[in-house]
């Protein structure tokens, strides 16, 4: 059950952070003060997202007892989130090399979990 909480926290936190940056790149004027004002308004969301990501990694670490695996899993989740957000915000369809990268991340999970 702890692993389900961990994955949910990672997904929500990573969607929040990456969604903020994806929205910024698509809809916010790149002028410095416009960007500063946008980022300032979103400090509470960044704070909450950082807590979720931190606790997600902590709970994965508690579940598996391996910090390397926990961080690798969180990076794999982030890659999936980035692919989804790229499709939602920028209408980018993943190509074959995206899938090769995801397979490499999954292989990395397997290698880090080997004893």
C-alpha positions as CSV (number, residue, x, y, z in Angstrom):
1,X,0.0,0.0,0.0
2,X,2.9,2.3,0.7
3,X,4.1,1.8,-2.8
4,X,0.8,2.9,-4.2
5,X,0.9,6.1,-2.1
6,X,4.5,6.7,-3.3
7,X,3.6,6.4,-7.0
8,X,0.5,8.6,-6.5
9,X,2.6,11.3,-4.8
10,X,5.3,11.1,-7.5
11,X,2.8,11.3,-10.3
12,X,0.9,14.3,-8.9
13,X,4.1,16.1,-7.8
14,X,5.8,15.5,-11.1
15,X,2.7,16.4,-13.2
16,X,2.5,19.7,-11.2
17,X,6.1,20.7,-11.7
18,X,6.4,19.7,-15.3
19,X,2.9,21.0,-16.1
20,X,3.9,24.4,-14.8
21,X,7.0,24.5,-17.0
22,X,5.1,23.2,-20.0
23,X,2.4,25.8,-19.6
24,X,5.0,28.5,-19.2
25,X,6.8,27.5,-22.4
26,X,3.6,27.5,-24.4
27,X,1.5,30.4,-22.9
28,X,3.7,32.8,-20.9
29,X,5.5,35.6,-22.6
30,X,9.3,34.9,-22.3
31,X,10.0,38.5,-21.0
32,X,11.9,38.3,-17.7
33,X,9.4,40.1,-15.5
34,X,6.4,38.3,-16.9
35,X,8.1,35.0,-16.1
36,X,9.1,36.2,-12.6
37,X,5.5,37.2,-11.8
38,X,4.2,33.8,-13.2
39,X,6.8,31.8,-11.1
40,X,6.1,34.0,-8.0
41,X,2.4,33.2,-8.1
42,X,3.1,29.5,-8.3
43,X,5.5,29.2,-5.3
44,X,2.8,27.5,-3.2
45,X,2.2,24.9,-5.9
46,X,6.0,24.3,-6.2
47,X,6.2,23.8,-2.5
48,X,3.4,21.3,-2.4
49,X,4.8,19.5,-5.4
50,X,8.3,19.3,-3.9
51,X,6.8,17.8,-0.7
52,X,4.9,15.2,-2.8
53,X,8.0,14.3,-4.8
54,X,10.1,14.1,-1.6
55,X,7.7,11.9,0.2
56,X,7.1,9.8,-2.9
57,X,10.9,9.0,-3.1
58,X,11.0,8.4,0.7
59,X,8.1,5.9,0.5
60,X,9.6,4.1,-2.5
61,X,12.9,3.9,-0.5
62,X,11.1,2.5,2.5
63,X,9.3,-0.1,0.3
64,X,12.4,-1.4,-1.5
65,X,15.2,-0.4,0.8
66,X,17.3,0.9,-2.1
67,X,17.7,4.7,-2.7
68,X,19.2,4.2,-6.1
69,X,16.1,2.2,-7.2
70,X,13.8,4.9,-5.7
71,X,15.5,7.7,-7.5
72,X,15.6,5.7,-10.8
73,X,11.9,4.9,-10.5
74,X,11.1,8.6,-9.9
75,X,13.1,9.5,-13.0
76,X,11.3,6.9,-15.0
77,X,7.9,8.3,-13.8
78,X,9.1,11.8,-14.7
79,X,10.0,10.7,-18.3
80,X,6.5,9.2,-18.7
81,X,5.0,12.5,-17.4
82,X,7.1,14.5,-19.8
83,X,6.0,12.4,-22.7
84,X,2.3,12.9,-21.7
85,X,2.7,16.6,-21.2
86,X,4.6,17.0,-24.4
87,X,1.6,15.4,-26.2
88,X,-1.0,17.5,-24.2
89,X,0.7,20.9,-24.5
90,X,2.7,20.7,-27.7
91,X,1.0,17.9,-29.6
92,X,4.3,16.0,-29.9
93,X,3.7,12.4,-30.7
94,X,6.5,10.1,-29.3
95,X,8.8,8.6,-31.9
96,X,10.6,5.3,-31.8
97,X,13.6,6.8,-30.0
98,X,11.3,7.9,-27.1
99,X,10.2,4.3,-26.7
100,X,13.8,3.1,-26.8
101,X,14.6,5.5,-24.0
102,X,11.7,4.3,-21.9
103,X,12.8,0.7,-22.4
104,X,16.3,1.7,-21.3
105,X,14.8,3.2,-18.1
106,X,12.9,0.0,-17.5
107,X,16.0,-2.0,-18.0
108,X,17.8,0.3,-15.6
109,X,15.1,-0.5,-12.9
110,X,15.8,-4.2,-13.5
111,X,19.6,-3.8,-13.3
112,X,19.4,-1.7,-10.1
113,X,17.1,-4.2,-8.5
114,X,19.4,-7.2,-9.2
115,X,21.3,-8.6,-6.3
